[in-house]
Amino acid sequence: MKITANWNYPTDIRVGRGRVEELAEACNALGITNPLLVTDRGLATMAITRAAREALRDGGLQHALFAEVDPNPNEVNLDAGIKAFRDGNHDGIVAFGGGSGIDLGKCIALMVGQTRPVWDFVEEGGGWKQADADAIVPIISVPTTAGTGAEVGRSCMITNTVSHVKSAIFHPKLMPSVVICDPELTVGMPKFVTAGTGMVAFAHCLEAYCSPVYHPLGQGIAIEGMRLVKEFLPRAYRDPVDLEARLNMMSAAVMGAIAIQKGMGAIHALSQPIGAMYNTHHGTTNAVLMPMVLRFNQKAIGRKIDKLAGYLEIQGGFEGFYDFILKFRADLAIPQNLSELGVPSEHVADIAAKAIADSSAAGNPVKLTLENTVELLSGCF
């Protein structure tokens, strides 16, 4: 059997306590003299953001802050960010925060020098080849959560406010040149954010592991990423200042983002339109959907999950793993269904139609059709 594959692994990742102090040095190494620090509204005035700005000032760098970032960033946020970048004569991006701030920061870096609309650069179809690669400005990412792994991704998620479709905007140069993973930046996360973002990392690893695509490197990373979440997310949830747990969760987030080169599936295909339509937290939505998607895919992934359960020291194979997910969610105070998340059930067909059109749907082990996706989604209420 002939096997061909393209494997890409990430970038300069600096992990450890206090590493945010290296922010100015990282800018200097990339030739950034006047960065725009992009973060979300909630982080804009917090101590960790002030510390990052102080690190830039101490390094002799002028900079500005942009915080017009919604939980699901959209083209309105993007246009405002591009204007701020140009008005301030900035020459690089520091993408600081959770997935929302990092995604928008990366998208600003892409779009500030382009003449085509952002929707021309969606991941599927190779539209990124139309971008002017030389016009993309350098990016440093500094995560303050441990979830999406956007800090090591080549894409960013942007929601269209007209169509309510969330699209992955892609370009190889969206991979940040430097990533600073400082666990001290994550200790202030509220419990529900710790839980939700942690479940994003788990969902990334789980869907990558279940994907039928050949990618043994991603497979191994996904398995170990799930082990880290299983061991360290409950610790971080119980004790926010447990820096060992926080650091390992940041590692799991990075591993999940690497692993999804192997593919994603129905969890993300469903959660992305739900988030775009109802502004739900991405990770929490993933966690709500996870058990039903596991059951939906059982015939295709049963043996894989049996092996995974053994590695994770969970008794009972597939059923034991399924029960573990239910208890894991409950222990993290995750809503048990979409109704508890505030999603109305009358738009099931619309969500399902958007889900099967989502790029993640192609990686699901069981082919998604409108009929079976409506049935799957209905069971999540």
C-alpha positions as CSV (number, residue, x, y, z in Angstrom):
1,M,0.0,0.0,0.0
2,K,1.4,3.4,-1.0
3,I,1.0,6.1,1.7
4,T,1.6,9.8,1.1
5,A,1.1,12.6,3.6
6,N,2.1,16.1,4.4
7,W,3.0,16.8,8.0
8,N,3.6,20.3,9.4
9,Y,4.6,20.9,13.0
10,P,4.7,24.3,14.6
11,T,7.0,27.0,15.7
12,D,9.1,28.6,18.5
13,I,7.1,27.8,21.7
14,R,8.4,29.3,25.0
15,V,6.9,27.5,27.9
16,G,7.2,28.3,31.6
17,R,6.5,30.7,34.5
18,G,7.4,34.4,33.8
19,R,8.1,33.9,30.1
20,V,5.8,36.8,29.3
21,E,8.7,39.0,30.3
22,E,10.4,37.9,27.1
23,L,7.7,39.7,25.0
24,A,9.9,42.7,24.0
25,E,12.8,40.5,23.1
26,A,10.6,38.3,20.9
27,C,9.4,41.5,19.1
28,N,12.9,42.7,18.6
29,A,13.9,39.3,17.2
30,L,11.1,39.7,14.6
31,G,11.9,43.3,13.8
32,I,8.6,44.5,15.4
33,T,9.1,48.0,16.8
34,N,5.5,49.1,17.3
35,P,3.1,46.2,17.9
36,L,-0.7,46.3,18.1
37,L,-1.7,44.2,21.1
38,V,-5.0,42.5,20.3
39,T,-7.1,41.1,23.1
40,D,-10.8,40.8,24.1
41,R,-12.8,43.4,26.1
42,G,-12.7,41.3,29.3
43,L,-9.0,41.1,29.4
44,A,-8.3,44.7,28.3
45,T,-8.0,46.1,31.9
46,M,-6.8,43.0,33.7
47,A,-3.5,42.8,35.6
48,I,-2.1,40.2,33.2
49,T,-2.7,42.5,30.2
50,R,-1.1,45.4,32.1
51,A,1.9,43.1,32.8
52,A,2.3,42.3,29.1
53,R,2.1,46.0,28.2
54,E,4.7,46.8,30.9
55,A,7.0,44.1,29.4
56,L,6.8,45.9,26.1
57,R,7.4,49.3,27.6
58,D,10.3,48.0,29.7
59,G,11.8,46.8,26.4
60,G,11.5,50.2,24.9
61,L,8.7,49.4,22.5
62,Q,5.8,51.7,21.8
63,H,2.5,49.9,21.2
64,A,-1.3,50.2,21.4
65,L,-4.1,48.1,22.7
66,F,-7.1,46.9,20.6
67,A,-9.9,45.2,22.4
68,E,-13.0,45.3,20.2
69,V,-13.2,41.5,20.0
70,D,-16.5,39.6,20.4
71,P,-16.6,36.0,21.8
72,N,-17.0,34.8,18.2
73,P,-14.9,37.4,16.3
74,N,-16.5,38.7,13.1
75,E,-15.8,40.9,10.1
76,V,-17.0,44.1,12.0
77,N,-14.3,43.4,14.7
78,L,-11.8,42.7,11.9
79,D,-12.5,46.0,10.0
80,A,-12.1,48.0,13.3
81,G,-8.8,46.2,14.0
82,I,-7.4,46.8,10.5
83,K,-8.2,50.5,10.9
84,A,-6.5,50.6,14.4
85,F,-3.4,48.9,12.9
86,R,-3.1,51.4,10.0
87,D,-4.0,54.5,12.1
88,G,-1.2,53.6,14.6
89,N,1.4,52.7,12.0
90,H,2.0,49.4,13.6
91,D,4.3,46.8,12.2
92,G,3.4,43.6,14.0
93,I,0.7,41.8,16.1
94,V,0.8,40.5,19.7
95,A,-2.3,38.3,19.8
96,F,-3.0,38.1,23.5
97,G,-5.8,36.1,25.2
98,G,-8.1,33.2,24.5
99,G,-9.0,31.9,21.1
100,S,-11.1,34.9,20.3
101,G,-8.4,37.5,20.8
102,I,-5.7,35.3,19.2
103,D,-7.9,34.5,16.2
104,L,-8.8,38.1,15.5
105,G,-5.2,39.2,16.0
106,K,-4.0,36.7,13.4
107,C,-6.7,37.8,11.0
108,I,-5.7,41.4,11.3
109,A,-2.1,40.4,10.6
110,L,-3.3,38.7,7.4
111,M,-5.8,41.3,6.2
112,V,-4.1,44.6,6.8
113,G,-2.1,44.3,3.6
114,Q,-4.7,42.5,1.4
115,T,-7.0,43.9,-1.3
116,R,-9.4,40.9,-1.5
117,P,-12.2,40.3,1.1
118,V,-11.5,38.0,4.0
119,W,-14.0,35.4,2.7
120,D,-11.7,34.7,-0.3
121,F,-9.3,33.1,2.1
122,V,-11.4,30.4,3.6
123,E,-9.5,27.2,4.4
124,E,-11.3,24.8,1.9
125,G,-10.6,25.3,-1.7
126,G,-7.1,26.8,-1.6
127,G,-8.3,30.4,-1.6
128,W,-5.3,31.3,0.6
129,K,-3.1,31.1,-2.5
130,Q,-4.7,34.3,-3.7
131,A,-3.3,36.2,-0.7
132,D,-0.2,38.5,-0.8
133,A,2.0,36.5,1.5
134,D,4.6,39.3,1.7
135,A,2.0,41.7,3.1
136,I,1.3,39.5,6.2
137,V,2.8,41.1,9.2
138,P,4.7,39.1,11.9
139,I,2.7,37.6,14.8
140,I,3.5,36.7,18.4
141,S,0.8,34.8,20.3
142,V,0.4,34.8,24.1
143,P,-2.4,32.6,25.2
144,T,-4.2,33.3,28.5
145,T,-6.4,30.2,28.3
146,A,-5.7,26.6,27.6
147,G,-8.2,25.4,25.0
148,T,-8.3,26.0,21.2
149,G,-4.6,26.1,20.7
150,A,-5.1,29.0,18.3
151,E,-1.6,30.1,19.4
152,V,-0.1,27.4,17.2
153,G,-2.6,27.4,14.3
154,R,-2.4,28.4,10.7
155,S,-6.1,29.5,10.6
156,C,-8.4,31.7,12.5
157,M,-12.2,31.5,13.0
158,I,-14.3,34.5,11.8
159,T,-18.1,34.7,11.9
160,N,-20.0,36.4,9.1
161,T,-22.6,38.6,10.8
162,V,-24.9,38.4,7.8
163,S,-25.0,34.6,7.1
164,H,-24.1,33.5,10.7
165,V,-21.5,31.2,9.2
166,K,-18.3,30.7,11.1
167,S,-15.4,30.2,8.6
168,A,-11.8,29.1,9.0
169,I,-9.6,31.7,7.4
170,F,-6.3,30.0,6.4
171,H,-2.7,30.9,5.4
172,P,0.5,29.1,6.3
173,K,2.0,32.4,7.5
174,L,-0.8,32.8,10.1
175,M,1.4,30.5,12.2
176,P,2.8,32.8,14.9
177,S,6.6,33.1,14.8
178,V,6.8,33.0,18.6
179,V,4.4,31.6,21.1
180,I,4.7,32.4,24.8
181,C,2.9,29.9,27.1
182,D,3.2,31.4,30.6
183,P,0.9,29.4,33.0
184,E,0.8,32.4,35.4
185,L,-1.4,34.2,32.8
186,T,-4.1,31.5,33.1
187,V,-4.6,31.4,36.9
188,G,-7.3,34.2,36.8
189,M,-9.6,32.3,34.6
190,P,-13.1,31.7,36.1
191,K,-13.9,28.1,36.8
192,F,-16.4,27.9,33.9
193,V,-13.8,29.2,31.5
194,T,-11.2,26.8,32.8
195,A,-13.7,24.0,32.2
196,G,-14.9,25.1,28.8
197,T,-11.5,25.8,27.4
198,G,-10.1,22.6,28.8
199,M,-12.9,20.7,27.0
200,V,-11.9,22.3,23.7
201,A,-8.5,20.8,24.1
202,F,-10.0,17.4,24.8
203,A,-12.5,17.7,21.9
204,H,-9.6,18.5,19.5
205,C,-7.6,15.5,20.6
206,L,-10.7,13.2,20.6
207,E,-11.9,14.1,17.1
208,A,-8.3,14.0,15.7
209,Y,-7.9,10.5,17.3
210,C,-11.2,9.3,15.8
211,S,-10.6,10.8,12.3
212,P,-9.9,8.1,9.7
213,V,-7.2,10.2,8.1
214,Y,-3.7,8.6,8.1
215,H,-1.5,10.6,10.5
216,P,0.3,8.6,13.1
217,L,2.2,11.6,14.5
218,G,-1.1,13.4,15.1
219,Q,-2.6,10.2,16.5
220,G,0.1,9.8,19.2
221,I,-0.1,13.5,20.1
222,A,-3.9,13.3,20.5
223,I,-3.8,10.3,22.8
224,E,-1.2,12.0,25.2
225,G,-3.1,15.3,25.0
226,M,-6.3,13.5,26.3
227,R,-4.3,12.0,29.1
228,L,-3.0,15.4,30.1
229,V,-6.6,16.8,30.1
230,K,-7.9,13.9,32.1
231,E,-5.2,14.3,34.8
232,F,-4.8,18.0,35.0
233,L,-8.1,19.7,34.1
234,P,-9.8,18.7,37.3
235,R,-6.8,19.9,39.3
236,A,-6.8,23.3,37.5
237,Y,-10.6,23.5,38.0
238,R,-10.3,22.8,41.7
239,D,-7.2,24.9,42.4
240,P,-6.8,27.8,40.0
241,V,-3.2,28.6,41.2
242,D,-1.9,25.0,40.6
243,L,0.8,26.1,38.1
244,E,1.8,22.5,37.3
245,A,-1.8,21.8,36.2
246,R,-2.1,25.1,34.3
247,L,1.2,24.5,32.4
248,N,0.1,20.9,31.5
249,M,-3.2,22.2,30.3
250,M,-1.5,24.8,28.1
251,S,0.6,21.9,26.7
252,A,-2.6,19.9,26.0
253,A,-4.1,22.8,24.2
254,V,-1.1,23.1,21.9
255,M,-1.1,19.3,21.4
256,G,-4.8,19.4,20.4
257,A,-4.2,22.1,17.8
258,I,-1.3,20.1,16.4
259,A,-3.4,16.9,16.4
260,I,-6.3,18.4,14.4
261,Q,-4.1,18.4,11.3
262,K,-5.4,14.8,11.3
263,G,-9.0,16.1,11.0
264,M,-12.1,17.0,13.1
265,G,-15.6,15.8,13.0
266,A,-19.2,16.2,14.0
267,I,-18.5,17.8,17.4
268,H,-16.9,20.8,15.6
269,A,-19.2,20.7,12.6
270,L,-22.2,21.2,14.9
271,S,-20.6,23.5,17.5
272,Q,-19.4,26.0,15.0
273,P,-22.9,27.0,13.5
274,I,-24.3,26.8,17.0
275,G,-21.7,29.3,18.3
276,A,-22.2,31.5,15.2
277,M,-26.0,31.6,15.6
278,Y,-26.3,31.8,19.4
279,N,-22.9,33.1,20.6
280,T,-22.3,30.1,22.9
281,H,-18.9,29.3,24.4
282,H,-17.1,27.1,21.9
283,G,-15.6,24.7,24.4
284,T,-18.7,24.3,26.5
285,T,-20.7,23.6,23.3
286,N,-18.2,20.9,22.3
287,A,-18.6,19.3,25.7
288,V,-22.4,19.3,25.5
289,L,-22.3,17.6,22.1
290,M,-19.5,15.1,22.9
291,P,-21.5,12.2,24.3
292,M,-24.1,12.1,21.6
293,V,-21.4,12.3,18.9
294,L,-19.5,9.5,20.5
295,R,-22.7,7.4,20.4
296,F,-23.5,8.4,16.8
297,N,-20.0,7.3,15.7
298,Q,-19.8,4.2,17.9
299,K,-19.9,1.6,15.1
300,A,-17.0,3.3,13.3
301,I,-14.8,4.1,16.3
302,G,-15.7,1.4,18.9
303,R,-12.4,-0.5,18.7
304,K,-10.4,2.8,18.7
305,I,-12.1,4.0,21.8
306,D,-11.5,0.6,23.5
307,K,-7.8,1.1,22.9
308,L,-8.0,4.7,24.1
309,A,-9.8,3.7,27.3
310,G,-7.0,1.3,28.0
311,Y,-4.3,4.0,27.6
312,L,-6.3,6.4,29.8
313,E,-6.7,3.7,32.5
314,I,-10.5,3.7,32.1
315,Q,-12.2,0.4,32.6
316,G,-15.0,-0.9,30.3
317,G,-13.9,0.0,26.8
318,F,-16.2,2.2,24.8
319,E,-19.0,2.2,27.4
320,G,-16.6,3.0,30.2
321,F,-15.2,5.9,28.2
322,Y,-18.7,7.1,27.4
323,D,-19.6,7.0,31.1
324,F,-16.3,8.8,31.9
325,I,-17.2,11.7,29.6
326,L,-20.6,12.1,31.3
327,K,-19.0,12.2,34.8
328,F,-16.1,14.4,33.7
329,R,-18.6,16.9,32.3
330,A,-20.7,16.8,35.4
331,D,-17.7,17.3,37.7
332,L,-16.9,20.4,35.7
333,A,-20.4,21.8,35.9
334,I,-20.9,21.6,32.2
335,P,-24.5,21.9,31.0
336,Q,-26.0,18.5,30.1
337,N,-27.8,19.5,26.9
338,L,-28.2,22.3,24.4
339,S,-31.4,23.5,26.1
340,E,-29.4,24.2,29.3
341,L,-26.9,26.1,27.1
342,G,-29.8,28.3,25.9
343,V,-30.0,27.0,22.4
344,P,-33.6,26.8,21.1
345,S,-34.7,23.5,19.5
346,E,-36.8,24.9,16.7
347,H,-33.8,25.6,14.4
348,V,-32.5,22.1,14.4
349,A,-32.8,21.7,10.6
350,D,-31.0,25.0,10.0
351,I,-28.1,24.1,12.3
352,A,-27.9,20.6,10.7
353,A,-27.7,22.1,7.2
354,K,-24.9,24.4,8.3
355,A,-23.1,21.6,10.0
356,I,-23.0,19.3,7.0
357,A,-21.6,22.2,5.0
358,D,-18.9,22.9,7.6
359,S,-15.4,21.8,6.7
360,S,-15.1,19.7,9.8
361,A,-17.9,17.4,8.7
362,A,-15.7,15.7,6.1
363,G,-13.5,14.2,8.9
364,N,-16.3,12.5,10.8
365,P,-15.9,8.7,10.9
366,V,-19.6,8.4,9.9
367,K,-20.8,10.4,6.9
368,L,-23.1,13.2,7.9
369,T,-26.3,13.6,6.0
370,L,-29.1,16.1,6.6
371,E,-31.3,13.3,8.0
372,N,-28.8,11.7,10.4
373,T,-27.5,15.1,11.5
374,V,-31.0,16.3,12.4
375,E,-31.4,13.1,14.4
376,L,-28.1,13.5,16.1
377,L,-28.7,17.1,17.0
378,S,-32.2,16.5,18.2
379,G,-30.7,14.1,20.8
380,C,-28.6,16.8,22.2
381,F,-31.6,18.8,23.6
